[in-house]
Amino acid sequence: MYRRYLRPSLWREMERLQRDMNQLVGGLSSREVTPASFPAMNVWTGDDTAVITAEVPGVLADEIDISVVGETLTLSGERKPEEHEGGVRYHRRERGCGRFSRSIELPFRVDAEKVEAAYDKGILRITLPRAEADKPRKIAVRAS
């Protein structure tokens, strides 16, 4: 009824808030906590590179997929559930499992052929060099 009077962006924001609240209430009732975004990532840039670190404990390095298309990096994989012998019931379960995929927009185009990734102690580090065509160029001003 009131939907037609609200701006579309405001309506979408209200729907997102309702979904978030439903997820929060559902998580509290089942004693499970679902992280908002997995894996947690840090992104920083220099003049010629972007570096991303991601926390992916419990995921084997060869089960992580990284793709770069244009200015978008996608990180995906699967964290498998712990295996227990029969008769086990969880008292608390906060560590999620299953397939994950997370995409982020990079601040510039990268040279996908030169992207490097290293994995150590559950931390994935991705180094993304800026594409030559995207690097700022200094323009000389000629006096007449």
N, C-alpha and C positions, 0 to 999 in steps of 0.2 A: 504494500500500500504506500509506504513512504519512500520506497526505493526510487521512484521516478523523480523525486525532489532532491536526491543526493547526487553529487558529482560521482561519476564512475570510479575515479581513483579513491575517493573516500569510502565508497561502498566496498571496493576490493580490500581496503585496509581493515574495515570492520569485519569482513569475512575471515581474513587472515588472523585477526585477533581472536575471533571465536574458535578457529581451528587450534590455535596455540593454547587457549584455555582448556579446550576439550582434551588435548593431549596431556596437559599438565594434570588435570583432574583424573584422567584415566590412569596415568602413571602412578599417582599417589595411591589409588585404590588397589593396584596390583603389586605395589612395592617395587616396581621396576622404574628405572630412570632411563629415559631415552635422550641421548645427547642431541642437541639442536643441529649440529653439523659435525659429521665424522668424515674424515679425520680432521682434528684441529690443525690449522695451518697458520704460519707466519709468512708474510711476504714483504720483502724490502727490495729497493732498487738502488743502483748506482747509475752513473752516466751511460754505461754500456751493457749492463746486465741486470737481470732480476733474479733473485734467489728466493726459493720457496722451501720451507721446512715443514714437514707433516709428521704427526705422531701416528704411527701405525703398528703398535705393539701387537704381537700375536699373529702377524701376517708375514708369510714368507716372501722374501724379496722377489722370487720368480713368479709370484702370484699377484704382483702389482702391475697394473697397466697405466702408462702415461701417454697421453696424446696431446699434440699441440696443433690447432687449426686456427690460422689467422692470429687473433689476439686472445684466444681462449685455450686454457690448459684444463684438461680433464684427467682426474686421478680416480682410478677405480680398482676394485679387487674384491676379495672376500675374506672375512675373518670367521674361521670355523669355530663351532662351539666346542667347549671342553667336553671330553668324553669321560664318563664315570661308569663304574660298575653298578649293577642293579641296586635298587632300593634307596637311591639318593634323592633327597628333596632339598631344594634350595631354601635357605633361610633368608638370604638377600641376594639379589641378582642385579648388579648395576652395569656390568660390562656387557655391551651388546655384541651380537654376532650376526653374520649374514653378509649379503652383498652390499657394497657401498659404491657410490659414485659422487664425486664432487667436482664441479666446474667453477673456475674463476676467470674473470676477465683480467688480462694482463695490461699494464699501462702503455705497452708499445708492442709492435710486431717483433717476433723473434726469429732467429735463424734456426729452424727446426732441425737442420742437419747437425748443428753443433750443441744441442741440448745434452747435458750430462746429468746423471742421477747416481747417487751413492746412498747406501743403506747401512746404518750402524746402530745397534742397540735399540731398535724400534723407531728410529728417527730417519725419515727419508729426506734427503737434501737434493733439490733440483736446481741446477744452474742454467739459466736461459739467456744466452747472449742476444743482444739487440741486433736486428737485421741491419745490414749496411745501408740499405735504401731508406731505413726509418731514422737513422742517426741525424741529429741536427747538423746543418752545415753553416759555416760562417761565410757570410757574403761580404766581399770587399766592396767598399763604396769608392767609386772613382770621382775625383773632382774634375770639373770641366774647365 
